[in-house]
Amino acid sequence: MQRIEAALSSGSNGLDMLEDMKYVQKDAKFAFAAKAKGFKVSGALDVANESVAMSVKLPWAAKPFRKTAQSKIHAALQEILA
């Protein structure tokens, strides 16, 4: 969990696409809001011992970029948790 918190606060490890990152941590859950390519995005991470579940809210206009964003975030989380 410390690695996730460090990556969220520094914007490193592939998360540099996110600007103006703000997050709140409560126990093993993170809620975040940021901008990506000018779009406001928000979401949550739920960290368990063996898994990480993530949900992301995108504006309608950003839907065409969903798969690209999803693959970048997945790759970044793999790097952070490796």
mmCIF file of the N, C-alpha and C atoms, coordinates in Angstrom:
data_MODEL
# 
_entry.id   MODEL 
# 
loop_
_atom_site.group_PDB 
_atom_site.id 
_atom_site.type_symbol 
_atom_site.label_atom_id 
_atom_site.label_alt_id 
_atom_site.label_comp_id 
_atom_site.label_asym_id 
_atom_site.label_entity_id 
_atom_site.label_seq_id 
_atom_site.pdbx_PDB_ins_code 
_atom_site.Cartn_x 
_atom_site.Cartn_y 
_atom_site.Cartn_z 
_atom_site.occupancy 
_atom_site.B_iso_or_equiv 
_atom_site.pdbx_formal_charge 
_atom_site.auth_seq_id 
_atom_site.auth_comp_id 
_atom_site.auth_asym_id 
_atom_site.auth_atom_id 
_atom_site.pdbx_PDB_model_num 
ATOM 1   N N  . MET A 1 1  ? 0.825   -1.189  0.000   1.00 0.00 ? 1  MET A N  1 
ATOM 2   C CA . MET A 1 1  ? 0.000   0.000   0.000   1.00 0.00 ? 1  MET A CA 1 
ATOM 3   C C  . MET A 1 1  ? 0.869   1.252   0.000   1.00 0.00 ? 1  MET A C  1 
ATOM 4   N N  . GLN A 1 2  ? 2.015   1.173   0.632   1.00 0.00 ? 2  GLN A N  1 
ATOM 5   C CA . GLN A 1 2  ? 2.908   2.328   0.652   1.00 0.00 ? 2  GLN A CA 1 
ATOM 6   C C  . GLN A 1 2  ? 3.410   2.663   -0.746  1.00 0.00 ? 2  GLN A C  1 
ATOM 7   N N  . ARG A 1 3  ? 3.622   1.631   -1.579  1.00 0.00 ? 3  ARG A N  1 
ATOM 8   C CA . ARG A 1 3  ? 4.078   1.889   -2.947  1.00 0.00 ? 3  ARG A CA 1 
ATOM 9   C C  . ARG A 1 3  ? 3.002   2.602   -3.749  1.00 0.00 ? 3  ARG A C  1 
ATOM 10  N N  . ILE A 1 4  ? 1.743   2.232   -3.546  1.00 0.00 ? 4  ILE A N  1 
ATOM 11  C CA . ILE A 1 4  ? 0.647   2.902   -4.253  1.00 0.00 ? 4  ILE A CA 1 
ATOM 12  C C  . ILE A 1 4  ? 0.540   4.347   -3.809  1.00 0.00 ? 4  ILE A C  1 
ATOM 13  N N  . GLU A 1 5  ? 0.615   4.574   -2.505  1.00 0.00 ? 5  GLU A N  1 
ATOM 14  C CA . GLU A 1 5  ? 0.530   5.943   -1.987  1.00 0.00 ? 5  GLU A CA 1 
ATOM 15  C C  . GLU A 1 5  ? 1.673   6.798   -2.529  1.00 0.00 ? 5  GLU A C  1 
ATOM 16  N N  . ALA A 1 6  ? 2.877   6.249   -2.575  1.00 0.00 ? 6  ALA A N  1 
ATOM 17  C CA . ALA A 1 6  ? 4.027   6.996   -3.089  1.00 0.00 ? 6  ALA A CA 1 
ATOM 18  C C  . ALA A 1 6  ? 3.839   7.324   -4.562  1.00 0.00 ? 6  ALA A C  1 
ATOM 19  N N  . ALA A 1 7  ? 3.341   6.379   -5.342  1.00 0.00 ? 7  ALA A N  1 
ATOM 20  C CA . ALA A 1 7  ? 3.124   6.623   -6.772  1.00 0.00 ? 7  ALA A CA 1 
ATOM 21  C C  . ALA A 1 7  ? 2.030   7.658   -7.001  1.00 0.00 ? 7  ALA A C  1 
ATOM 22  N N  . LEU A 1 8  ? 0.956   7.597   -6.222  1.00 0.00 ? 8  LEU A N  1 
ATOM 23  C CA . LEU A 1 8  ? -0.120  8.582   -6.374  1.00 0.00 ? 8  LEU A CA 1 
ATOM 24  C C  . LEU A 1 8  ? 0.354   9.982   -6.017  1.00 0.00 ? 8  LEU A C  1 
ATOM 25  N N  . SER A 1 9  ? 1.156   10.093  -4.979  1.00 0.00 ? 9  SER A N  1 
ATOM 26  C CA . SER A 1 9  ? 1.577   11.425  -4.556  1.00 0.00 ? 9  SER A CA 1 
ATOM 27  C C  . SER A 1 9  ? 2.672   12.000  -5.450  1.00 0.00 ? 9  SER A C  1 
ATOM 28  N N  . SER A 1 10 ? 3.464   11.139  -6.100  1.00 0.00 ? 10 SER A N  1 
ATOM 29  C CA . SER A 1 10 ? 4.547   11.659  -6.939  1.00 0.00 ? 10 SER A CA 1 
ATOM 30  C C  . SER A 1 10 ? 4.193   11.695  -8.417  1.00 0.00 ? 10 SER A C  1 
ATOM 31  N N  . GLY A 1 11 ? 3.165   10.929  -8.817  1.00 0.00 ? 11 GLY A N  1 
ATOM 32  C CA . GLY A 1 11 ? 2.808   10.881  -10.234 1.00 0.00 ? 11 GLY A CA 1 
ATOM 33  C C  . GLY A 1 11 ? 3.824   10.118  -11.053 1.00 0.00 ? 11 GLY A C  1 
ATOM 34  N N  . SER A 1 12 ? 4.556   9.227   -10.407 1.00 0.00 ? 12 SER A N  1 
ATOM 35  C CA . SER A 1 12 ? 5.586   8.469   -11.115 1.00 0.00 ? 12 SER A CA 1 
ATOM 36  C C  . SER A 1 12 ? 5.060   7.102   -11.530 1.00 0.00 ? 12 SER A C  1 
ATOM 37  N N  . ASN A 1 13 ? 5.951   6.293   -12.056 1.00 0.00 ? 13 ASN A N  1 
ATOM 38  C CA . ASN A 1 13 ? 5.624   4.909   -12.431 1.00 0.00 ? 13 ASN A CA 1 
ATOM 39  C C  . ASN A 1 13 ? 4.476   4.817   -13.425 1.00 0.00 ? 13 ASN A C  1 
ATOM 40  N N  . GLY A 1 14 ? 4.514   5.614   -14.465 1.00 0.00 ? 14 GLY A N  1 
ATOM 41  C CA . GLY A 1 14 ? 3.489   5.521   -15.489 1.00 0.00 ? 14 GLY A CA 1 
ATOM 42  C C  . GLY A 1 14 ? 2.243   6.333   -15.210 1.00 0.00 ? 14 GLY A C  1 
ATOM 43  N N  . LEU A 1 15 ? 2.151   6.934   -14.048 1.00 0.00 ? 15 LEU A N  1 
ATOM 44  C CA . LEU A 1 15 ? 0.984   7.750   -13.719 1.00 0.00 ? 15 LEU A CA 1 
ATOM 45  C C  . LEU A 1 15 ? 1.232   9.217   -14.040 1.00 0.00 ? 15 LEU A C  1 
ATOM 46  N N  . ASP A 1 16 ? 2.318   9.510   -14.762 1.00 0.00 ? 16 ASP A N  1 
ATOM 47  C CA . ASP A 1 16 ? 2.650   10.888  -15.103 1.00 0.00 ? 16 ASP A CA 1 
ATOM 48  C C  . ASP A 1 16 ? 1.665   11.498  -16.091 1.00 0.00 ? 16 ASP A C  1 
ATOM 49  N N  . MET A 1 17 ? 0.771   10.675  -16.672 1.00 0.00 ? 17 MET A N  1 
ATOM 50  C CA . MET A 1 17 ? -0.262  11.188  -17.576 1.00 0.00 ? 17 MET A CA 1 
ATOM 51  C C  . MET A 1 17 ? -1.342  11.939  -16.798 1.00 0.00 ? 17 MET A C  1 
ATOM 52  N N  . LEU A 1 18 ? -1.369  11.734  -15.476 1.00 0.00 ? 18 LEU A N  1 
ATOM 53  C CA . LEU A 1 18 ? -2.381  12.375  -14.635 1.00 0.00 ? 18 LEU A CA 1 
ATOM 54  C C  . LEU A 1 18 ? -1.834  13.678  -14.077 1.00 0.00 ? 18 LEU A C  1 
ATOM 55  N N  . GLU A 1 19 ? -2.609  14.738  -14.205 1.00 0.00 ? 19 GLU A N  1 
ATOM 56  C CA . GLU A 1 19 ? -2.222  16.059  -13.710 1.00 0.00 ? 19 GLU A CA 1 
ATOM 57  C C  . GLU A 1 19 ? -3.126  16.431  -12.546 1.00 0.00 ? 19 GLU A C  1 
ATOM 58  N N  . ASP A 1 20 ? -2.654  17.312  -11.701 1.00 0.00 ? 20 ASP A N  1 
ATOM 59  C CA . ASP A 1 20 ? -3.445  17.822  -10.567 1.00 0.00 ? 20 ASP A CA 1 
ATOM 60  C C  . ASP A 1 20 ? -4.032  16.689  -9.738  1.00 0.00 ? 20 ASP A C  1 
ATOM 61  N N  . MET A 1 21 ? -3.231  15.655  -9.491  1.00 0.00 ? 21 MET A N  1 
ATOM 62  C CA . MET A 1 21 ? -3.692  14.485  -8.739  1.00 0.00 ? 21 MET A CA 1 
ATOM 63  C C  . MET A 1 21 ? -3.988  14.858  -7.289  1.00 0.00 ? 21 MET A C  1 
ATOM 64  N N  . LYS A 1 22 ? -5.160  14.489  -6.853  1.00 0.00 ? 22 LYS A N  1 
ATOM 65  C CA . LYS A 1 22 ? -5.550  14.633  -5.449  1.00 0.00 ? 22 LYS A CA 1 
ATOM 66  C C  . LYS A 1 22 ? -6.123  13.291  -5.026  1.00 0.00 ? 22 LYS A C  1 
ATOM 67  N N  . TYR A 1 23 ? -5.777  12.858  -3.827  1.00 0.00 ? 23 TYR A N  1 
ATOM 68  C CA . TYR A 1 23 ? -6.323  11.589  -3.360  1.00 0.00 ? 23 TYR A CA 1 
ATOM 69  C C  . TYR A 1 23 ? -6.522  11.628  -1.858  1.00 0.00 ? 23 TYR A C  1 
ATOM 70  N N  . VAL A 1 24 ? -7.392  10.750  -1.408  1.00 0.00 ? 24 VAL A N  1 
ATOM 71  C CA . VAL A 1 24 ? -7.668  10.575  0.009   1.00 0.00 ? 24 VAL A CA 1 
ATOM 72  C C  . VAL A 1 24 ? -7.560  9.088   0.292   1.00 0.00 ? 24 VAL A C  1 
ATOM 73  N N  . GLN A 1 25 ? -6.842  8.748   1.355   1.00 0.00 ? 25 GLN A N  1 
ATOM 74  C CA . GLN A 1 25 ? -6.713  7.350   1.734   1.00 0.00 ? 25 GLN A CA 1 
ATOM 75  C C  . GLN A 1 25 ? -7.457  7.108   3.040   1.00 0.00 ? 25 GLN A C  1 
ATOM 76  N N  . LYS A 1 26 ? -8.235  6.042   3.064   1.00 0.00 ? 26 LYS A N  1 
ATOM 77  C CA . LYS A 1 26 ? -8.881  5.607   4.294   1.00 0.00 ? 26 LYS A CA 1 
ATOM 78  C C  . LYS A 1 26 ? -8.725  4.094   4.355   1.00 0.00 ? 26 LYS A C  1 
ATOM 79  N N  . ASP A 1 27 ? -7.936  3.642   5.313   1.00 0.00 ? 27 ASP A N  1 
ATOM 80  C CA . ASP A 1 27 ? -7.587  2.230   5.447   1.00 0.00 ? 27 ASP A CA 1 
ATOM 81  C C  . ASP A 1 27 ? -6.962  1.741   4.147   1.00 0.00 ? 27 ASP A C  1 
ATOM 82  N N  . ALA A 1 28 ? -7.549  0.738   3.526   1.00 0.00 ? 28 ALA A N  1 
ATOM 83  C CA . ALA A 1 28 ? -6.975  0.165   2.299   1.00 0.00 ? 28 ALA A CA 1 
ATOM 84  C C  . ALA A 1 28 ? -7.663  0.702   1.046   1.00 0.00 ? 28 ALA A C  1 
ATOM 85  N N  . LYS A 1 29 ? -8.323  1.847   1.159   1.00 0.00 ? 29 LYS A N  1 
ATOM 86  C CA . LYS A 1 29 ? -9.036  2.423   0.008   1.00 0.00 ? 29 LYS A CA 1 
ATOM 87  C C  . LYS A 1 29 ? -8.489  3.809   -0.308  1.00 0.00 ? 29 LYS A C  1 
ATOM 88  N N  . PHE A 1 30 ? -8.362  4.062   -1.592  1.00 0.00 ? 30 PHE A N  1 
ATOM 89  C CA . PHE A 1 30 ? -7.926  5.362   -2.075  1.00 0.00 ? 30 PHE A CA 1 
ATOM 90  C C  . PHE A 1 30 ? -9.016  5.907   -2.992  1.00 0.00 ? 30 PHE A C  1 
ATOM 91  N N  . ALA A 1 31 ? -9.404  7.149   -2.795  1.00 0.00 ? 31 ALA A N  1 
ATOM 92  C CA . ALA A 1 31 ? -10.284 7.852   -3.735  1.00 0.00 ? 31 ALA A CA 1 
ATOM 93  C C  . ALA A 1 31 ? -9.416  8.929   -4.371  1.00 0.00 ? 31 ALA A C  1 
ATOM 94  N N  . PHE A 1 32 ? -9.517  9.076   -5.697  1.00 0.00 ? 32 PHE A N  1 
ATOM 95  C CA . PHE A 1 32 ? -8.655  10.040  -6.364  1.00 0.00 ? 32 PHE A CA 1 
ATOM 96  C C  . PHE A 1 32 ? -9.420  10.841  -7.405  1.00 0.00 ? 32 PHE A C  1 
ATOM 97  N N  . ALA A 1 33 ? -8.862  12.004  -7.720  1.00 0.00 ? 33 ALA A N  1 
ATOM 98  C CA . ALA A 1 33 ? -9.370  12.862  -8.788  1.00 0.00 ? 33 ALA A CA 1 
ATOM 99  C C  . ALA A 1 33 ? -8.158  13.491  -9.459  1.00 0.00 ? 33 ALA A C  1 
ATOM 100 N N  . ALA A 1 34 ? -8.228  13.626  -10.779 1.00 0.00 ? 34 ALA A N  1 
ATOM 101 C CA . ALA A 1 34 ? -7.110  14.183  -11.531 1.00 0.00 ? 34 ALA A CA 1 
ATOM 102 C C  . ALA A 1 34 ? -7.618  14.653  -12.886 1.00 0.00 ? 34 ALA A C  1 
ATOM 103 N N  . LYS A 1 35 ? -6.702  15.146  -13.683 1.00 0.00 ? 35 LYS A N  1 
ATOM 104 C CA . LYS A 1 35 ? -6.981  15.484  -15.076 1.00 0.00 ? 35 LYS A CA 1 
ATOM 105 C C  . LYS A 1 35 ? -6.068  14.637  -15.943 1.00 0.00 ? 35 LYS A C  1 
ATOM 106 N N  . ALA A 1 36 ? -6.604  14.168  -17.058 1.00 0.00 ? 36 ALA A N  1 
ATOM 107 C CA . ALA A 1 36 ? -5.819  13.416  -18.031 1.00 0.00 ? 36 ALA A CA 1 
ATOM 108 C C  . ALA A 1 36 ? -6.192  13.942  -19.412 1.00 0.00 ? 36 ALA A C  1 
ATOM 109 N N  . LYS A 1 37 ? -5.212  14.481  -20.118 1.00 0.00 ? 37 LYS A N  1 
ATOM 110 C CA . LYS A 1 37 ? -5.454  15.046  -21.450 1.00 0.00 ? 37 LYS A CA 1 
ATOM 111 C C  . LYS A 1 37 ? -6.556  16.105  -21.418 1.00 0.00 ? 37 LYS A C  1 
ATOM 112 N N  . GLY A 1 38 ? -6.642  16.851  -20.292 1.00 0.00 ? 38 GLY A N  1 
ATOM 113 C CA . GLY A 1 38 ? -7.633  17.907  -20.163 1.00 0.00 ? 38 GLY A CA 1 
ATOM 114 C C  . GLY A 1 38 ? -8.985  17.450  -19.642 1.00 0.00 ? 38 GLY A C  1 
ATOM 115 N N  . PHE A 1 39 ? -9.188  16.143  -19.497 1.00 0.00 ? 39 PHE A N  1 
ATOM 116 C CA . PHE A 1 39 ? -10.455 15.610  -18.983 1.00 0.00 ? 39 PHE A CA 1 
ATOM 117 C C  . PHE A 1 39 ? -10.340 15.370  -17.486 1.00 0.00 ? 39 PHE A C  1 
ATOM 118 N N  . LYS A 1 40 ? -11.411 15.661  -16.762 1.00 0.00 ? 40 LYS A N  1 
ATOM 119 C CA . LYS A 1 40 ? -11.453 15.347  -15.339 1.00 0.00 ? 40 LYS A CA 1 
ATOM 120 C C  . LYS A 1 40 ? -11.792 13.872  -15.181 1.00 0.00 ? 40 LYS A C  1 
ATOM 121 N N  . VAL A 1 41 ? -10.981 13.175  -14.396 1.00 0.00 ? 41 VAL A N  1 
ATOM 122 C CA . VAL A 1 41 ? -11.237 11.771  -14.099 1.00 0.00 ? 41 VAL A CA 1 
ATOM 123 C C  . VAL A 1 41 ? -11.248 11.585  -12.586 1.00 0.00 ? 41 VAL A C  1 
ATOM 124 N N  . SER A 1 42 ? -11.959 10.585  -12.134 1.00 0.00 ? 42 SER A N  1 
ATOM 125 C CA . SER A 1 42 ? -11.963 10.261  -10.716 1.00 0.00 ? 42 SER A CA 1 
ATOM 126 C C  . SER A 1 42 ? -12.130 8.760   -10.586 1.00 0.00 ? 42 SER A C  1 
ATOM 127 N N  . GLY A 1 43 ? -11.867 8.273   -9.400  1.00 0.00 ? 43 GLY A N  1 
ATOM 128 C CA . GLY A 1 43 ? -12.013 6.841   -9.215  1.00 0.00 ? 43 GLY A CA 1 
ATOM 129 C C  . GLY A 1 43 ? -11.615 6.414   -7.823  1.00 0.00 ? 43 GLY A C  1 
ATOM 130 N N  . ALA A 1 44 ? -11.496 5.096   -7.677  1.00 0.00 ? 44 ALA A N  1 
ATOM 131 C CA . ALA A 1 44 ? -11.158 4.521   -6.383  1.00 0.00 ? 44 ALA A CA 1 
ATOM 132 C C  . ALA A 1 44 ? -10.300 3.285   -6.578  1.00 0.00 ? 44 ALA A C  1 
ATOM 133 N N  . LEU A 1 45 ? -9.420  3.059   -5.630  1.00 0.00 ? 45 LEU A N  1 
ATOM 134 C CA . LEU A 1 45 ? -8.621  1.843   -5.550  1.00 0.00 ? 45 LEU A CA 1 
ATOM 135 C C  . LEU A 1 45 ? -8.949  1.172   -4.232  1.00 0.00 ? 45 LEU A C  1 
ATOM 136 N N  . ASP A 1 46 ? -9.184  -0.122  -4.274  1.00 0.00 ? 46 ASP A N  1 
ATOM 137 C CA . ASP A 1 46 ? -9.424  -0.905  -3.072  1.00 0.00 ? 46 ASP A CA 1 
ATOM 138 C C  . ASP A 1 46 ? -8.331  -1.965  -3.019  1.00 0.00 ? 46 ASP A C  1 
ATOM 139 N N  . VAL A 1 47 ? -7.423  -1.827  -2.068  1.00 0.00 ? 47 VAL A N  1 
ATOM 140 C CA . VAL A 1 47 ? -6.248  -2.682  -1.993  1.00 0.00 ? 47 VAL A CA 1 
ATOM 141 C C  . VAL A 1 47 ? -6.488  -3.784  -0.971  1.00 0.00 ? 47 VAL A C  1 
ATOM 142 N N  . ALA A 1 48 ? -6.343  -5.034  -1.431  1.00 0.00 ? 48 ALA A N  1 
ATOM 143 C CA . ALA A 1 48 ? -6.438  -6.197  -0.552  1.00 0.00 ? 48 ALA A CA 1 
ATOM 144 C C  . ALA A 1 48 ? -5.076  -6.886  -0.543  1.00 0.00 ? 48 ALA A C  1 
ATOM 145 N N  . ASN A 1 49 ? -4.938  -7.919  0.264   1.00 0.00 ? 49 ASN A N  1 
ATOM 146 C CA . ASN A 1 49 ? -3.654  -8.620  0.350   1.00 0.00 ? 49 ASN A CA 1 
ATOM 147 C C  . ASN A 1 49 ? -3.204  -9.184  -0.984  1.00 0.00 ? 49 ASN A C  1 
ATOM 148 N N  . GLU A 1 50 ? -4.108  -9.735  -1.748  1.00 0.00 ? 50 GLU A N  1 
ATOM 149 C CA . GLU A 1 50 ? -3.745  -10.423 -2.989  1.00 0.00 ? 50 GLU A CA 1 
ATOM 150 C C  . GLU A 1 50 ? -4.282  -9.749  -4.250  1.00 0.00 ? 50 GLU A C  1 
ATOM 151 N N  . SER A 1 51 ? -4.951  -8.610  -4.116  1.00 0.00 ? 51 SER A N  1 
ATOM 152 C CA . SER A 1 51 ? -5.535  -7.986  -5.302  1.00 0.00 ? 51 SER A CA 1 
ATOM 153 C C  . SER A 1 51 ? -5.719  -6.483  -5.112  1.00 0.00 ? 51 SER A C  1 
ATOM 154 N N  . VAL A 1 52 ? -5.923  -5.818  -6.241  1.00 0.00 ? 52 VAL A N  1 
ATOM 155 C CA . VAL A 1 52 ? -6.256  -4.394  -6.253  1.00 0.00 ? 52 VAL A CA 1 
ATOM 156 C C  . VAL A 1 52 ? -7.440  -4.233  -7.198  1.00 0.00 ? 52 VAL A C  1 
ATOM 157 N N  . ALA A 1 53 ? -8.526  -3.673  -6.701  1.00 0.00 ? 53 ALA A N  1 
ATOM 158 C CA . ALA A 1 53 ? -9.694  -3.393  -7.538  1.00 0.00 ? 53 ALA A CA 1 
ATOM 159 C C  . ALA A 1 53 ? -9.741  -1.883  -7.777  1.00 0.00 ? 53 ALA A C  1 
ATOM 160 N N  . MET A 1 54 ? -10.021 -1.515  -9.027  1.00 0.00 ? 54 MET A N  1 
ATOM 161 C CA . MET A 1 54 ? -10.034 -0.107  -9.364  1.00 0.00 ? 54 MET A CA 1 
ATOM 162 C C  . MET A 1 54 ? -11.265 0.222   -10.182 1.00 0.00 ? 54 MET A C  1 
ATOM 163 N N  . SER A 1 55 ? -11.847 1.370   -9.893  1.00 0.00 ? 55 SER A N  1 
ATOM 164 C CA . SER A 1 55 ? -12.929 1.900   -10.727 1.00 0.00 ? 55 SER A CA 1 
ATOM 165 C C  . SER A 1 55 ? -12.549 3.323   -11.112 1.00 0.00 ? 55 SER A C  1 
ATOM 166 N N  . VAL A 1 56 ? -12.865 3.684   -12.349 1.00 0.00 ? 56 VAL A N  1 
ATOM 167 C CA . VAL A 1 56 ? -12.526 5.013   -12.859 1.00 0.00 ? 56 VAL A CA 1 
ATOM 168 C C  . VAL A 1 56 ? -13.755 5.600   -13.531 1.00 0.00 ? 56 VAL A C  1 
ATOM 169 N N  . LYS A 1 57 ? -14.025 6.861   -13.242 1.00 0.00 ? 57 LYS A N  1 
ATOM 170 C CA . LYS A 1 57 ? -15.123 7.589   -13.889 1.00 0.00 ? 57 LYS A CA 1 
ATOM 171 C C  . LYS A 1 57 ? -14.531 8.540   -14.905 1.00 0.00 ? 57 LYS A C  1 
ATOM 172 N N  . LEU A 1 58 ? -14.994 8.408   -16.142 1.00 0.00 ? 58 LEU A N  1 
ATOM 173 C CA . LEU A 1 58 ? -14.556 9.282   -17.228 1.00 0.00 ? 58 LEU A CA 1 
ATOM 174 C C  . LEU A 1 58 ? -15.738 10.079  -17.749 1.00 0.00 ? 58 LEU A C  1 
ATOM 175 N N  . PRO A 1 59 ? -15.517 11.308  -18.196 1.00 0.00 ? 59 PRO A N  1 
ATOM 176 C CA . PRO A 1 59 ? -16.607 12.040  -18.839 1.00 0.00 ? 59 PRO A CA 1 
ATOM 177 C C  . PRO A 1 59 ? -16.947 11.385  -20.181 1.00 0.00 ? 59 PRO A C  1 
ATOM 178 N N  . TRP A 1 60 ? -18.143 11.613  -20.643 1.00 0.00 ? 60 TRP A N  1 
ATOM 179 C CA . TRP A 1 60 ? -18.608 11.009  -21.881 1.00 0.00 ? 60 TRP A CA 1 
ATOM 180 C C  . TRP A 1 60 ? -17.662 11.291  -23.046 1.00 0.00 ? 60 TRP A C  1 
ATOM 181 N N  . ALA A 1 61 ? -17.147 12.500  -23.130 1.00 0.00 ? 61 ALA A N  1 
ATOM 182 C CA . ALA A 1 61 ? -16.271 12.882  -24.239 1.00 0.00 ? 61 ALA A CA 1 
ATOM 183 C C  . ALA A 1 61 ? -14.949 12.107  -24.235 1.00 0.00 ? 61 ALA A C  1 
ATOM 184 N N  . ALA A 1 62 ? -14.566 11.526  -23.116 1.00 0.00 ? 62 ALA A N  1 
ATOM 185 C CA . ALA A 1 62 ? -13.312 10.776  -23.021 1.00 0.00 ? 62 ALA A CA 1 
ATOM 186 C C  . ALA A 1 62 ? -13.501 9.281   -23.268 1.00 0.00 ? 62 ALA A C  1 
ATOM 187 N N  . LYS A 1 63 ? -14.710 8.834   -23.478 1.00 0.00 ? 63 LYS A N  1 
ATOM 188 C CA . LYS A 1 63 ? -14.983 7.395   -23.664 1.00 0.00 ? 63 LYS A CA 1 
ATOM 189 C C  . LYS A 1 63 ? -14.163 6.763   -24.786 1.00 0.00 ? 63 LYS A C  1 
ATOM 190 N N  . PRO A 1 64 ? -13.886 7.456   -25.893 1.00 0.00 ? 64 PRO A N  1 
ATOM 191 C CA . PRO A 1 64 ? -13.068 6.830   -26.940 1.00 0.00 ? 64 PRO A CA 1 
ATOM 192 C C  . PRO A 1 64 ? -11.651 6.458   -26.470 1.00 0.00 ? 64 PRO A C  1 
ATOM 193 N N  . PHE A 1 65 ? -11.191 7.079   -25.393 1.00 0.00 ? 65 PHE A N  1 
ATOM 194 C CA . PHE A 1 65 ? -9.842  6.832   -24.884 1.00 0.00 ? 65 PHE A CA 1 
ATOM 195 C C  . PHE A 1 65 ? -9.832  5.828   -23.732 1.00 0.00 ? 65 PHE A C  1 
ATOM 196 N N  . ARG A 1 66 ? -10.993 5.245   -23.426 1.00 0.00 ? 66 ARG A N  1 
ATOM 197 C CA . ARG A 1 66 ? -11.117 4.359   -22.260 1.00 0.00 ? 66 ARG A CA 1 
ATOM 198 C C  . ARG A 1 66 ? -10.146 3.184   -22.315 1.00 0.00 ? 66 ARG A C  1 
ATOM 199 N N  . LYS A 1 67 ? -10.091 2.480   -23.408 1.00 0.00 ? 67 LYS A N  1 
ATOM 200 C CA . LYS A 1 67 ? -9.223  1.300   -23.500 1.00 0.00 ? 67 LYS A CA 1 
ATOM 201 C C  . LYS A 1 67 ? -7.747  1.672   -23.391 1.00 0.00 ? 67 LYS A C  1 
ATOM 202 N N  . THR A 1 68 ? -7.356  2.770   -23.992 1.00 0.00 ? 68 THR A N  1 
ATOM 203 C CA . THR A 1 68 ? -5.967  3.225   -23.894 1.00 0.00 ? 68 THR A CA 1 
ATOM 204 C C  . THR A 1 68 ? -5.631  3.578   -22.454 1.00 0.00 ? 68 THR A C  1 
ATOM 205 N N  . ALA A 1 69 ? -6.511  4.328   -21.807 1.00 0.00 ? 69 ALA A N  1 
ATOM 206 C CA . ALA A 1 69 ? -6.287  4.706   -20.414 1.00 0.00 ? 69 ALA A CA 1 
ATOM 207 C C  . ALA A 1 69 ? -6.250  3.470   -19.527 1.00 0.00 ? 69 ALA A C  1 
ATOM 208 N N  . GLN A 1 70 ? -7.145  2.546   -19.767 1.00 0.00 ? 70 GLN A N  1 
ATOM 209 C CA . GLN A 1 70 ? -7.218  1.324   -18.971 1.00 0.00 ? 70 GLN A CA 1 
ATOM 210 C C  . GLN A 1 70 ? -5.906  0.535   -19.076 1.00 0.00 ? 70 GLN A C  1 
ATOM 211 N N  . SER A 1 71 ? -5.378  0.402   -20.278 1.00 0.00 ? 71 SER A N  1 
ATOM 212 C CA . SER A 1 71 ? -4.141  -0.367  -20.444 1.00 0.00 ? 71 SER A CA 1 
ATOM 213 C C  . SER A 1 71 ? -2.948  0.353   -19.807 1.00 0.00 ? 71 SER A C  1 
ATOM 214 N N  . LYS A 1 72 ? -2.900  1.689   -19.889 1.00 0.00 ? 72 LYS A N  1 
ATOM 215 C CA . LYS A 1 72 ? -1.807  2.435   -19.267 1.00 0.00 ? 72 LYS A CA 1 
ATOM 216 C C  . LYS A 1 72 ? -1.866  2.330   -17.743 1.00 0.00 ? 72 LYS A C  1 
ATOM 217 N N  . ILE A 1 73 ? -3.065  2.444   -17.187 1.00 0.00 ? 73 ILE A N  1 
ATOM 218 C CA . ILE A 1 73 ? -3.211  2.350   -15.739 1.00 0.00 ? 73 ILE A CA 1 
ATOM 219 C C  . ILE A 1 73 ? -2.869  0.941   -15.263 1.00 0.00 ? 73 ILE A C  1 
ATOM 220 N N  . HIS A 1 74 ? -3.317  -0.069  -16.002 1.00 0.00 ? 74 HIS A N  1 
ATOM 221 C CA . HIS A 1 74 ? -3.010  -1.458  -15.647 1.00 0.00 ? 74 HIS A CA 1 
ATOM 222 C C  . HIS A 1 74 ? -1.507  -1.682  -15.652 1.00 0.00 ? 74 HIS A C  1 
ATOM 223 N N  . ALA A 1 75 ? -0.804  -1.199  -16.686 1.00 0.00 ? 75 ALA A N  1 
ATOM 224 C CA . ALA A 1 75 ? 0.644   -1.345  -16.771 1.00 0.00 ? 75 ALA A CA 1 
ATOM 225 C C  . ALA A 1 75 ? 1.333   -0.604  -15.625 1.00 0.00 ? 75 ALA A C  1 
ATOM 226 N N  . ALA A 1 76 ? 0.844   0.580   -15.302 1.00 0.00 ? 76 ALA A N  1 
ATOM 227 C CA . ALA A 1 76 ? 1.440   1.353   -14.201 1.00 0.00 ? 76 ALA A CA 1 
ATOM 228 C C  . ALA A 1 76 ? 1.265   0.633   -12.877 1.00 0.00 ? 76 ALA A C  1 
ATOM 229 N N  . LEU A 1 77 ? 0.078   0.075   -12.624 1.00 0.00 ? 77 LEU A N  1 
ATOM 230 C CA . LEU A 1 77 ? -0.146  -0.662  -11.375 1.00 0.00 ? 77 LEU A CA 1 
ATOM 231 C C  . LEU A 1 77 ? 0.729   -1.902  -11.305 1.00 0.00 ? 77 LEU A C  1 
ATOM 232 N N  . GLN A 1 78 ? 0.906   -2.588  -12.403 1.00 0.00 ? 78 GLN A N  1 
ATOM 233 C CA . GLN A 1 78 ? 1.800   -3.757  -12.416 1.00 0.00 ? 78 GLN A CA 1 
ATOM 234 C C  . GLN A 1 78 ? 3.227   -3.352  -12.060 1.00 0.00 ? 78 GLN A C  1 
ATOM 235 N N  . GLU A 1 79 ? 3.669   -2.228  -12.605 1.00 0.00 ? 79 GLU A N  1 
ATOM 236 C CA . GLU A 1 79 ? 5.015   -1.749  -12.313 1.00 0.00 ? 79 GLU A CA 1 
ATOM 237 C C  . GLU A 1 79 ? 5.154   -1.344  -10.835 1.00 0.00 ? 79 GLU A C  1 
ATOM 238 N N  . ILE A 1 80 ? 4.146   -0.661  -10.322 1.00 0.00 ? 80 ILE A N  1 
ATOM 239 C CA . ILE A 1 80 ? 4.173   -0.207  -8.931  1.00 0.00 ? 80 ILE A CA 1 
ATOM 240 C C  . ILE A 1 80 ? 4.184   -1.402  -7.974  1.00 0.00 ? 80 ILE A C  1 
ATOM 241 N N  . LEU A 1 81 ? 3.407   -2.410  -8.280  1.00 0.00 ? 81 LEU A N  1 
ATOM 242 C CA . LEU A 1 81 ? 3.246   -3.545  -7.372  1.00 0.00 ? 81 LEU A CA 1 
ATOM 243 C C  . LEU A 1 81 ? 4.243   -4.676  -7.598  1.00 0.00 ? 81 LEU A C  1 
ATOM 244 N N  . ALA A 1 82 ? 5.102   -4.542  -8.601  1.00 0.00 ? 82 ALA A N  1 
ATOM 245 C CA . ALA A 1 82 ? 6.071   -5.616  -8.898  1.00 0.00 ? 82 ALA A CA 1 
ATOM 246 C C  . ALA A 1 82 ? 7.108   -5.774  -7.804  1.00 0.00 ? 82 ALA A C  1 
# 
